[in-house]
Amino acid sequence: MARQAHAKGNRKMSLTVGLCLVAGVAGSFSSGGSQQNLSDCNSAVGPTKRLEALKPLDDSCDFPRVDAEGLTPELFRELFVLAKRPVIIENAMTGWRATEEFRWDNLQEIFGDLPLRVGAGPYPKERMTISEYLAHAETAFKDDDLAEVPGVFQYGQVPTSWSLWNHKDDCLPYVSYYLPSSEPIHDNFTAACNLLSMVQVPEFLSGDDSMNKPPNLVTHSGFLIGYAGSGIDFHQHQAAINLIFEGQKLWFMKVSDRVVAGYSELEAQHDVVVSKPAASANERYCARHRDTDPICLAHEEQEQLIKGYQERKRGKPLPRVEDKPRLQKKYATGAFADKIAAPKSTEELEADTKMLYCVQREGEIMYIPAGTQHAVQNLDKNFAMQMQFVQDQYKDQDVREDFLRRLLHDIDPSEPDPDADLMVKPDRD
């Protein structure tokens, strides 16, 4: 049954420093297996001014950069999704309205007086408009008295028609395949459609025939907005891409040794344009800054502690350290949380990984494989977007038909009710 739209009033609340409008699967974000309902935006900020841009130690990227030209959904799935390889994709957003209009200076025009959820997720009860948010945040920066505060995000599901027809100009205001444990991207479905109509799903996800048979259904998405310095600690979720319309982001990812070794296979690929190959072992950020960057230092210490644990506890799984301060201290987690002044709650231990680093630039897309632990920080005022997809539903005709029949029944109740037809349905877990 479709979720019915309804309006909710605005309410003011305490100061925040980042705005993350995130539409995602309920419970899709996790750290080490537990569900966190987090997103790649700003969950907290420390007691310093964050209006100016931050300068990282360097602006390199350990991941390869590939051109979207010629990157078909089949190649993207083979080379990156199934291989679980993070990658930066260039030139995939050419011609979008959003690349011209989704700018920090246009926030008031874009979001108007829409009430936005503000506070800790997944479904904050407080609301404020974008102008209220900006005014509160800038007052706090001037006072220079910010303590640790929760993130802000608008969390839910996108209209079903936008999932099915990624490049259509029209968006029908129905969330027809509605998960009871979730919320829509916004209670005002028409406003949600207006925002999403300015964005397209990149062709390496949707293909060039997305009107009829999109190979991937991007059913969850979100707008990410935050000041310099805001970020989120290590966490993981389903497969996603992060697109930057304005600003830069700093990323750290725990990538398995097997995946890192597999980057060499891209050099033999002639079907994709690799503008910059993956960094070699000596070129990687943590190889050059292992003595100066606390995240690199902490990961190196974790590696030694994990090896010691495995030698002592042969065959036993690594301990879970989430929300366990004693174990977090023992196993040196939380370095990135300290960097952004966030709670040390979501990083987990992981054996046989490399800590890879990247500064993602404006106009680029970062692919984050399912289950890959990653942390991110905004380096300046940042306007970005995230899109999530369930990689196991690639080219799944049954799923697509189920979405379509539910949408048709919501538009016209005389159409057959899918819940009464015992038709094939996707896994909702």
Salt bridges, closest charged atoms under 4 A:
ASP40 OD1 - HIS235 NE2 3.04
ASP40 OD2 - HIS237 NE2 3.45
ASP40 OD1 - HIS374 NE2 2.83
ASP58 OD2 - ARG288 NH1 2.84
ASP58 OD2 - HIS289 NE2 2.90
GLU74 OE2 - LYS395 NZ 3.15
GLU90 OE2 - ARG65 NE 3.95
GLU90 OE2 - ARG361 NH2 3.58
GLU101 OE2 - ARG97 NE 3.47
GLU183 OE1 - ARG3 NH1 2.93
GLU183 OE1 - ARG117 NH2 3.95
ASP187 OD1 - ARG117 NH2 3.96
ASP187 OD2 - ARG127 NH2 3.71
GLU246 OE1 - ARG103 NE 3.88
ASP257 OD1 - LYS354 NZ 2.90
GLU265 OE1 - ARG85 NH2 2.76
GLU300 OE1 - ARG290 NE 3.29
GLU322 OE1 - ARG320 NH2 2.85
ASP338 OD1 - LYS344 NZ 3.28
GLU347 OE2 - LYS254 NZ 2.85
GLU348 OE2 - ARG320 NE 3.13
GLU362 OE2 - ARG103 NH1 3.20
GLU364 OE2 - ARG65 NE 2.73
GLU364 OE2 - ARG361 NH2 2.90
GLU401 OE1 - ARG405 NH2 3.79
ASP402 OD1 - ARG406 NE 3.17
ASP419 OD1 - ARG406 NH2 3.13
